[in-house]
Amino acid sequence: MVTNHYFIVQWWRPFFLANVEKVQKVVVWVRIPRLPIELYNSRFLHRVGGILGSIFKINKLTSIQS
């Protein structure tokens, strides 16, 4: 977020009109405070991510409990 507004970056397109365009996809970073250490594994994180939508990436250090 930039000054409490979502910031979207996309490839330039001719005749782009920001006030008319609809956002199709958004990449988000999800933080789960106080998640028990035994749940910091790829299988669990993919299951949670799958509930939220399509998974783009799970940070390697997160998935190995770092």
PDB file with one MODEL, atoms N, CA, C and O in Angstrom:
MODEL        1
ATOM      1  N   MET A   1       0.841  -1.172   0.000  1.00  0.00           N
ATOM      2  CA  MET A   1       0.000   0.000   0.000  1.00  0.00           C
ATOM      3  C   MET A   1       0.888   1.237   0.000  1.00  0.00           C
ATOM      4  O   MET A   1       1.957   1.261   0.609  1.00  0.00           O
ATOM      5  N   VAL A   2       0.429   2.229  -0.678  1.00  0.00           N
ATOM      6  CA  VAL A   2       1.112   3.521  -0.711  1.00  0.00           C
ATOM      7  C   VAL A   2       0.098   4.555  -0.256  1.00  0.00           C
ATOM      8  O   VAL A   2      -0.941   4.734  -0.893  1.00  0.00           O
ATOM      9  N   THR A   3       0.390   5.225   0.826  1.00  0.00           N
ATOM     10  CA  THR A   3      -0.517   6.207   1.445  1.00  0.00           C
ATOM     11  C   THR A   3      -1.954   5.682   1.524  1.00  0.00           C
ATOM     12  O   THR A   3      -2.900   6.351   1.108  1.00  0.00           O
ATOM     13  N   ASN A   4      -2.093   4.472   2.066  1.00  0.00           N
ATOM     14  CA  ASN A   4      -3.387   3.808   2.261  1.00  0.00           C
ATOM     15  C   ASN A   4      -4.151   3.510   0.977  1.00  0.00           C
ATOM     16  O   ASN A   4      -5.376   3.395   1.000  1.00  0.00           O
ATOM     17  N   HIS A   5      -3.448   3.385  -0.133  1.00  0.00           N
ATOM     18  CA  HIS A   5      -4.061   3.001  -1.404  1.00  0.00           C
ATOM     19  C   HIS A   5      -3.290   1.820  -1.975  1.00  0.00           C
ATOM     20  O   HIS A   5      -2.067   1.752  -1.857  1.00  0.00           O
ATOM     21  N   TYR A   6      -4.005   0.898  -2.588  1.00  0.00           N
ATOM     22  CA  TYR A   6      -3.337  -0.232  -3.219  1.00  0.00           C
ATOM     23  C   TYR A   6      -2.542   0.259  -4.416  1.00  0.00           C
ATOM     24  O   TYR A   6      -2.983   1.139  -5.154  1.00  0.00           O
ATOM     25  N   PHE A   7      -1.390  -0.310  -4.594  1.00  0.00           N
ATOM     26  CA  PHE A   7      -0.470   0.082  -5.659  1.00  0.00           C
ATOM     27  C   PHE A   7      -0.385  -1.080  -6.634  1.00  0.00           C
ATOM     28  O   PHE A   7       0.069  -2.164  -6.265  1.00  0.00           O
ATOM     29  N   ILE A   8      -0.810  -0.875  -7.864  1.00  0.00           N
ATOM     30  CA  ILE A   8      -0.831  -1.934  -8.869  1.00  0.00           C
ATOM     31  C   ILE A   8       0.142  -1.593  -9.985  1.00  0.00           C
ATOM     32  O   ILE A   8       0.133  -0.487 -10.525  1.00  0.00           O
ATOM     33  N   VAL A   9       0.980  -2.564 -10.318  1.00  0.00           N
ATOM     34  CA  VAL A   9       1.947  -2.396 -11.404  1.00  0.00           C
ATOM     35  C   VAL A   9       1.584  -3.386 -12.499  1.00  0.00           C
ATOM     36  O   VAL A   9       1.354  -4.564 -12.226  1.00  0.00           O
ATOM     37  N   GLN A  10       1.533  -2.913 -13.722  1.00  0.00           N
ATOM     38  CA  GLN A  10       1.234  -3.798 -14.848  1.00  0.00           C
ATOM     39  C   GLN A  10       1.952  -3.306 -16.087  1.00  0.00           C
ATOM     40  O   GLN A  10       2.427  -2.172 -16.136  1.00  0.00           O
ATOM     41  N   TRP A  11       2.027  -4.171 -17.092  1.00  0.00           N
ATOM     42  CA  TRP A  11       2.659  -3.792 -18.353  1.00  0.00           C
ATOM     43  C   TRP A  11       1.904  -2.625 -18.980  1.00  0.00           C
ATOM     44  O   TRP A  11       0.683  -2.531 -18.862  1.00  0.00           O
ATOM     45  N   TRP A  12       2.634  -1.742 -19.644  1.00  0.00           N
ATOM     46  CA  TRP A  12       2.022  -0.611 -20.318  1.00  0.00           C
ATOM     47  C   TRP A  12       1.178  -1.109 -21.482  1.00  0.00           C
ATOM     48  O   TRP A  12       1.570  -2.029 -22.198  1.00  0.00           O
ATOM     49  N   ARG A  13       0.012  -0.490 -21.662  1.00  0.00           N
ATOM     50  CA  ARG A  13      -0.861  -0.802 -22.795  1.00  0.00           C
ATOM     51  C   ARG A  13      -1.336   0.501 -23.413  1.00  0.00           C
ATOM     52  O   ARG A  13      -1.680   1.439 -22.694  1.00  0.00           O
ATOM     53  N   PRO A  14      -1.357   0.570 -24.730  1.00  0.00           N
ATOM     54  CA  PRO A  14      -1.872   1.784 -25.361  1.00  0.00           C
ATOM     55  C   PRO A  14      -3.365   1.949 -25.040  1.00  0.00           C
ATOM     56  O   PRO A  14      -4.097   0.967 -24.914  1.00  0.00           O
ATOM     57  N   PHE A  15      -3.789   3.175 -24.913  1.00  0.00           N
ATOM     58  CA  PHE A  15      -5.191   3.531 -24.665  1.00  0.00           C
ATOM     59  C   PHE A  15      -5.706   3.049 -23.310  1.00  0.00           C
ATOM     60  O   PHE A  15      -6.906   2.829 -23.148  1.00  0.00           O
ATOM     61  N   PHE A  16      -4.817   2.883 -22.345  1.00  0.00           N
ATOM     62  CA  PHE A  16      -5.207   2.472 -20.997  1.00  0.00           C
ATOM     63  C   PHE A  16      -5.946   3.618 -20.310  1.00  0.00           C
ATOM     64  O   PHE A  16      -5.473   4.754 -20.316  1.00  0.00           O
ATOM     65  N   LEU A  17      -7.088   3.330 -19.726  1.00  0.00           N
ATOM     66  CA  LEU A  17      -7.876   4.321 -18.988  1.00  0.00           C
ATOM     67  C   LEU A  17      -8.073   3.809 -17.562  1.00  0.00           C
ATOM     68  O   LEU A  17      -8.867   2.897 -17.331  1.00  0.00           O
ATOM     69  N   ALA A  18      -7.356   4.391 -16.619  1.00  0.00           N
ATOM     70  CA  ALA A  18      -7.378   3.913 -15.236  1.00  0.00           C
ATOM     71  C   ALA A  18      -8.768   3.965 -14.616  1.00  0.00           C
ATOM     72  O   ALA A  18      -9.102   3.112 -13.794  1.00  0.00           O
ATOM     73  N   ASN A  19      -9.573   4.930 -14.985  1.00  0.00           N
ATOM     74  CA  ASN A  19     -10.906   5.056 -14.386  1.00  0.00           C
ATOM     75  C   ASN A  19     -11.914   4.064 -14.964  1.00  0.00           C
ATOM     76  O   ASN A  19     -13.023   3.943 -14.444  1.00  0.00           O
ATOM     77  N   VAL A  20     -11.549   3.356 -16.027  1.00  0.00           N
ATOM     78  CA  VAL A  20     -12.449   2.401 -16.667  1.00  0.00           C
ATOM     79  C   VAL A  20     -12.015   0.955 -16.400  1.00  0.00           C
ATOM     80  O   VAL A  20     -12.855   0.059 -16.320  1.00  0.00           O
ATOM     81  N   GLU A  21     -10.729   0.733 -16.266  1.00  0.00           N
ATOM     82  CA  GLU A  21     -10.174  -0.614 -16.116  1.00  0.00           C
ATOM     83  C   GLU A  21     -10.603  -1.271 -14.809  1.00  0.00           C
ATOM     84  O   GLU A  21     -10.808  -0.594 -13.801  1.00  0.00           O
ATOM     85  N   LYS A  22     -10.735  -2.580 -14.833  1.00  0.00           N
ATOM     86  CA  LYS A  22     -11.055  -3.373 -13.649  1.00  0.00           C
ATOM     87  C   LYS A  22      -9.827  -4.190 -13.260  1.00  0.00           C
ATOM     88  O   LYS A  22      -9.126  -4.713 -14.126  1.00  0.00           O
ATOM     89  N   VAL A  23      -9.571  -4.300 -11.970  1.00  0.00           N
ATOM     90  CA  VAL A  23      -8.457  -5.109 -11.476  1.00  0.00           C
ATOM     91  C   VAL A  23      -8.857  -6.580 -11.591  1.00  0.00           C
ATOM     92  O   VAL A  23      -9.897  -6.986 -11.073  1.00  0.00           O
ATOM     93  N   GLN A  24      -8.030  -7.375 -12.270  1.00  0.00           N
ATOM     94  CA  GLN A  24      -8.325  -8.791 -12.481  1.00  0.00           C
ATOM     95  C   GLN A  24      -7.639  -9.694 -11.454  1.00  0.00           C
ATOM     96  O   GLN A  24      -8.218 -10.680 -10.999  1.00  0.00           O
ATOM     97  N   LYS A  25      -6.392  -9.346 -11.091  1.00  0.00           N
ATOM     98  CA  LYS A  25      -5.617 -10.165 -10.156  1.00  0.00           C
ATOM     99  C   LYS A  25      -4.847  -9.259  -9.210  1.00  0.00           C
ATOM    100  O   LYS A  25      -4.433  -8.160  -9.578  1.00  0.00           O
ATOM    101  N   VAL A  26      -4.664  -9.732  -7.999  1.00  0.00           N
ATOM    102  CA  VAL A  26      -3.886  -8.999  -7.007  1.00  0.00           C
ATOM    103  C   VAL A  26      -2.995 -10.003  -6.279  1.00  0.00           C
ATOM    104  O   VAL A  26      -3.465 -11.051  -5.836  1.00  0.00           O
ATOM    105  N   VAL A  27      -1.724  -9.684  -6.159  1.00  0.00           N
ATOM    106  CA  VAL A  27      -0.798 -10.514  -5.392  1.00  0.00           C
ATOM    107  C   VAL A  27      -0.750  -9.950  -3.977  1.00  0.00           C
ATOM    108  O   VAL A  27      -0.534  -8.753  -3.787  1.00  0.00           O
ATOM    109  N   VAL A  28      -0.951 -10.805  -2.996  1.00  0.00           N
ATOM    110  CA  VAL A  28      -0.943 -10.354  -1.608  1.00  0.00           C
ATOM    111  C   VAL A  28       0.064 -11.157  -0.791  1.00  0.00           C
ATOM    112  O   VAL A  28       0.403 -12.290  -1.131  1.00  0.00           O
ATOM    113  N   TRP A  29       0.526 -10.551   0.279  1.00  0.00           N
ATOM    114  CA  TRP A  29       1.392 -11.227   1.238  1.00  0.00           C
ATOM    115  C   TRP A  29       0.546 -11.481   2.466  1.00  0.00           C
ATOM    116  O   TRP A  29      -0.038 -10.555   3.029  1.00  0.00           O
ATOM    117  N   VAL A  30       0.477 -12.733   2.884  1.00  0.00           N
ATOM    118  CA  VAL A  30      -0.355 -13.101   4.023  1.00  0.00           C
ATOM    119  C   VAL A  30       0.543 -13.445   5.202  1.00  0.00           C
ATOM    120  O   VAL A  30       1.479 -14.233   5.073  1.00  0.00           O
ATOM    121  N   ARG A  31       0.255 -12.860   6.329  1.00  0.00           N
ATOM    122  CA  ARG A  31       1.001 -13.127   7.565  1.00  0.00           C
ATOM    123  C   ARG A  31       0.036 -13.754   8.559  1.00  0.00           C
ATOM    124  O   ARG A  31      -1.074 -13.258   8.750  1.00  0.00           O
ATOM    125  N   ILE A  32       0.456 -14.839   9.189  1.00  0.00           N
ATOM    126  CA  ILE A  32      -0.388 -15.516  10.168  1.00  0.00           C
ATOM    127  C   ILE A  32       0.328 -15.449  11.516  1.00  0.00           C
ATOM    128  O   ILE A  32       1.172 -16.296  11.808  1.00  0.00           O
ATOM    129  N   PRO A  33       0.002 -14.455  12.335  1.00  0.00           N
ATOM    130  CA  PRO A  33       0.682 -14.311  13.630  1.00  0.00           C
ATOM    131  C   PRO A  33       0.407 -15.498  14.559  1.00  0.00           C
ATOM    132  O   PRO A  33      -0.678 -16.079  14.541  1.00  0.00           O
ATOM    133  N   ARG A  34       1.393 -15.836  15.354  1.00  0.00           N
ATOM    134  CA  ARG A  34       1.297 -16.896  16.358  1.00  0.00           C
ATOM    135  C   ARG A  34       0.951 -18.262  15.769  1.00  0.00           C
ATOM    136  O   ARG A  34       0.340 -19.089  16.446  1.00  0.00           O
ATOM    137  N   LEU A  35       1.330 -18.502  14.531  1.00  0.00           N
ATOM    138  CA  LEU A  35       1.128 -19.822  13.929  1.00  0.00           C
ATOM    139  C   LEU A  35       2.087 -20.801  14.610  1.00  0.00           C
ATOM    140  O   LEU A  35       3.289 -20.541  14.654  1.00  0.00           O
ATOM    141  N   PRO A  36       1.589 -21.907  15.134  1.00  0.00           N
ATOM    142  CA  PRO A  36       2.475 -22.868  15.800  1.00  0.00           C
ATOM    143  C   PRO A  36       3.582 -23.353  14.857  1.00  0.00           C
ATOM    144  O   PRO A  36       3.344 -23.567  13.669  1.00  0.00           O
ATOM    145  N   ILE A  37       4.771 -23.522  15.390  1.00  0.00           N
ATOM    146  CA  ILE A  37       5.946 -23.859  14.590  1.00  0.00           C
ATOM    147  C   ILE A  37       5.751 -25.160  13.807  1.00  0.00           C
ATOM    148  O   ILE A  37       6.299 -25.301  12.714  1.00  0.00           O
ATOM    149  N   GLU A  38       4.987 -26.103  14.339  1.00  0.00           N
ATOM    150  CA  GLU A  38       4.790 -27.374  13.628  1.00  0.00           C
ATOM    151  C   GLU A  38       3.964 -27.218  12.354  1.00  0.00           C
ATOM    152  O   GLU A  38       3.924 -28.133  11.532  1.00  0.00           O
ATOM    153  N   LEU A  39       3.308 -26.081  12.178  1.00  0.00           N
ATOM    154  CA  LEU A  39       2.531 -25.833  10.958  1.00  0.00           C
ATOM    155  C   LEU A  39       3.331 -25.088   9.889  1.00  0.00           C
ATOM    156  O   LEU A  39       2.819 -24.842   8.797  1.00  0.00           O
ATOM    157  N   TYR A  40       4.568 -24.731  10.190  1.00  0.00           N
ATOM    158  CA  TYR A  40       5.426 -24.079   9.198  1.00  0.00           C
ATOM    159  C   TYR A  40       6.016 -25.137   8.279  1.00  0.00           C
ATOM    160  O   TYR A  40       7.203 -25.452   8.366  1.00  0.00           O
ATOM    161  N   ASN A  41       5.187 -25.683   7.402  1.00  0.00           N
ATOM    162  CA  ASN A  41       5.667 -26.644   6.414  1.00  0.00           C
ATOM    163  C   ASN A  41       4.939 -26.395   5.106  1.00  0.00           C
ATOM    164  O   ASN A  41       3.855 -25.811   5.082  1.00  0.00           O
ATOM    165  N   SER A  42       5.537 -26.837   4.043  1.00  0.00           N
ATOM    166  CA  SER A  42       5.023 -26.545   2.707  1.00  0.00           C
ATOM    167  C   SER A  42       3.593 -27.050   2.514  1.00  0.00           C
ATOM    168  O   SER A  42       2.766 -26.360   1.918  1.00  0.00           O
ATOM    169  N   ARG A  43       3.304 -28.243   3.013  1.00  0.00           N
ATOM    170  CA  ARG A  43       1.969 -28.822   2.822  1.00  0.00           C
ATOM    171  C   ARG A  43       0.889 -27.946   3.461  1.00  0.00           C
ATOM    172  O   ARG A  43      -0.108 -27.614   2.819  1.00  0.00           O
ATOM    173  N   PHE A  44       1.091 -27.578   4.717  1.00  0.00           N
ATOM    174  CA  PHE A  44       0.101 -26.756   5.413  1.00  0.00           C
ATOM    175  C   PHE A  44      -0.034 -25.381   4.762  1.00  0.00           C
ATOM    176  O   PHE A  44      -1.146 -24.899   4.548  1.00  0.00           O
ATOM    177  N   LEU A  45       1.102 -24.751   4.447  1.00  0.00           N
ATOM    178  CA  LEU A  45       1.061 -23.410   3.853  1.00  0.00           C
ATOM    179  C   LEU A  45       0.364 -23.424   2.496  1.00  0.00           C
ATOM    180  O   LEU A  45      -0.343 -22.473   2.161  1.00  0.00           O
ATOM    181  N   HIS A  46       0.549 -24.482   1.709  1.00  0.00           N
ATOM    182  CA  HIS A  46      -0.161 -24.597   0.432  1.00  0.00           C
ATOM    183  C   HIS A  46      -1.664 -24.791   0.650  1.00  0.00           C
ATOM    184  O   HIS A  46      -2.474 -24.268  -0.116  1.00  0.00           O
ATOM    185  N   ARG A  47      -2.033 -25.530   1.675  1.00  0.00           N
ATOM    186  CA  ARG A  47      -3.465 -25.721   1.961  1.00  0.00           C
ATOM    187  C   ARG A  47      -4.121 -24.398   2.340  1.00  0.00           C
ATOM    188  O   ARG A  47      -5.210 -24.085   1.857  1.00  0.00           O
ATOM    189  N   VAL A  48      -3.474 -23.630   3.191  1.00  0.00           N
ATOM    190  CA  VAL A  48      -4.018 -22.324   3.584  1.00  0.00           C
ATOM    191  C   VAL A  48      -4.076 -21.406   2.371  1.00  0.00           C
ATOM    192  O   VAL A  48      -5.085 -20.738   2.146  1.00  0.00           O
ATOM    193  N   GLY A  49      -3.005 -21.370   1.594  1.00  0.00           N
ATOM    194  CA  GLY A  49      -2.975 -20.533   0.397  1.00  0.00           C
ATOM    195  C   GLY A  49      -4.046 -20.913  -0.601  1.00  0.00           C
ATOM    196  O   GLY A  49      -4.635 -20.045  -1.245  1.00  0.00           O
ATOM    197  N   GLY A  50      -4.307 -22.213  -0.737  1.00  0.00           N
ATOM    198  CA  GLY A  50      -5.335 -22.682  -1.658  1.00  0.00           C
ATOM    199  C   GLY A  50      -6.728 -22.212  -1.271  1.00  0.00           C
ATOM    200  O   GLY A  50      -7.581 -22.014  -2.137  1.00  0.00           O
ATOM    201  N   ILE A  51      -6.962 -22.033   0.013  1.00  0.00           N
ATOM    202  CA  ILE A  51      -8.255 -21.511   0.474  1.00  0.00           C
ATOM    203  C   ILE A  51      -8.419 -20.057   0.037  1.00  0.00           C
ATOM    204  O   ILE A  51      -9.517 -19.621  -0.307  1.00  0.00           O
ATOM    205  N   LEU A  52      -7.318 -19.318   0.055  1.00  0.00           N
ATOM    206  CA  LEU A  52      -7.363 -17.895  -0.293  1.00  0.00           C
ATOM    207  C   LEU A  52      -7.405 -17.657  -1.796  1.00  0.00           C
ATOM    208  O   LEU A  52      -7.917 -16.630  -2.243  1.00  0.00           O
ATOM    209  N   GLY A  53      -6.875 -18.588  -2.582  1.00  0.00           N
ATOM    210  CA  GLY A  53      -6.836 -18.429  -4.038  1.00  0.00           C
ATOM    211  C   GLY A  53      -5.657 -19.183  -4.610  1.00  0.00           C
ATOM    212  O   GLY A  53      -5.204 -20.166  -4.022  1.00  0.00           O
ATOM    213  N   SER A  54      -5.158 -18.743  -5.738  1.00  0.00           N
ATOM    214  CA  SER A  54      -4.002 -19.378  -6.363  1.00  0.00           C
ATOM    215  C   SER A  54      -2.728 -18.935  -5.658  1.00  0.00           C
ATOM    216  O   SER A  54      -2.573 -17.760  -5.323  1.00  0.00           O
ATOM    217  N   ILE A  55      -1.819 -19.877  -5.434  1.00  0.00           N
ATOM    218  CA  ILE A  55      -0.564 -19.560  -4.751  1.00  0.00           C
ATOM    219  C   ILE A  55       0.468 -19.122  -5.774  1.00  0.00           C
ATOM    220  O   ILE A  55       0.714 -19.815  -6.761  1.00  0.00           O
ATOM    221  N   PHE A  56       1.066 -17.975  -5.531  1.00  0.00           N
ATOM    222  CA  PHE A  56       2.125 -17.457  -6.390  1.00  0.00           C
ATOM    223  C   PHE A  56       3.474 -17.963  -5.911  1.00  0.00           C
ATOM    224  O   PHE A  56       4.267 -18.470  -6.704  1.00  0.00           O
ATOM    225  N   LYS A  57       3.739 -17.828  -4.616  1.00  0.00           N
ATOM    226  CA  LYS A  57       5.030 -18.231  -4.068  1.00  0.00           C
ATOM    227  C   LYS A  57       4.929 -18.352  -2.556  1.00  0.00           C
ATOM    228  O   LYS A  57       4.237 -17.573  -1.901  1.00  0.00           O
ATOM    229  N   ILE A  58       5.627 -19.337  -2.015  1.00  0.00           N
ATOM    230  CA  ILE A  58       5.806 -19.435  -0.568  1.00  0.00           C
ATOM    231  C   ILE A  58       7.288 -19.255  -0.315  1.00  0.00           C
ATOM    232  O   ILE A  58       8.122 -19.958  -0.885  1.00  0.00           O
ATOM    233  N   ASN A  59       7.599 -18.313   0.540  1.00  0.00           N
ATOM    234  CA  ASN A  59       8.985 -18.001   0.857  1.00  0.00           C
ATOM    235  C   ASN A  59       9.696 -19.240   1.391  1.00  0.00           C
ATOM    236  O   ASN A  59       9.203 -19.891   2.313  1.00  0.00           O
ATOM    237  N   LYS A  60      10.863 -19.571   0.810  1.00  0.00           N
ATOM    238  CA  LYS A  60      11.596 -20.774   1.196  1.00  0.00           C
ATOM    239  C   LYS A  60      11.965 -20.760   2.677  1.00  0.00           C
ATOM    240  O   LYS A  60      11.821 -21.782   3.349  1.00  0.00           O
ATOM    241  N   LEU A  61      12.431 -19.640   3.196  1.00  0.00           N
ATOM    242  CA  LEU A  61      12.806 -19.566   4.609  1.00  0.00           C
ATOM    243  C   LEU A  61      11.605 -19.777   5.520  1.00  0.00           C
ATOM    244  O   LEU A  61      11.735 -20.358   6.598  1.00  0.00           O
ATOM    245  N   THR A  62      10.442 -19.310   5.094  1.00  0.00           N
ATOM    246  CA  THR A  62       9.225 -19.529   5.877  1.00  0.00           C
ATOM    247  C   THR A  62       8.876 -21.008   5.908  1.00  0.00           C
ATOM    248  O   THR A  62       8.551 -21.546   6.967  1.00  0.00           O
ATOM    249  N   SER A  63       8.939 -21.669   4.763  1.00  0.00           N
ATOM    250  CA  SER A  63       8.527 -23.070   4.693  1.00  0.00           C
ATOM    251  C   SER A  63       9.479 -24.008   5.428  1.00  0.00           C
ATOM    252  O   SER A  63       9.100 -25.134   5.750  1.00  0.00           O
ATOM    253  N   ILE A  64      10.713 -23.565   5.702  1.00  0.00           N
ATOM    254  CA  ILE A  64      11.640 -24.412   6.462  1.00  0.00           C
ATOM    255  C   ILE A  64      11.796 -23.907   7.897  1.00  0.00           C
ATOM    256  O   ILE A  64      12.790 -24.192   8.564  1.00  0.00           O
ATOM    257  N   GLN A  65      10.803 -23.158   8.354  1.00  0.00           N
ATOM    258  CA  GLN A  65      10.697 -22.712   9.742  1.00  0.00           C
ATOM    259  C   GLN A  65      11.783 -21.739  10.162  1.00  0.00           C
ATOM    260  O   GLN A  65      12.226 -21.778  11.310  1.00  0.00           O
ATOM    261  N   SER A  66      12.219 -20.876   9.273  1.00  0.00           N
ATOM    262  CA  SER A  66      13.244 -19.883   9.635  1.00  0.00           C
ATOM    263  C   SER A  66      12.610 -18.548   9.941  1.00  0.00           C
ATOM    264  O   SER A  66      13.313 -17.590  10.265  1.00  0.00           O
TER     265      SER A  66
ENDMDL
END
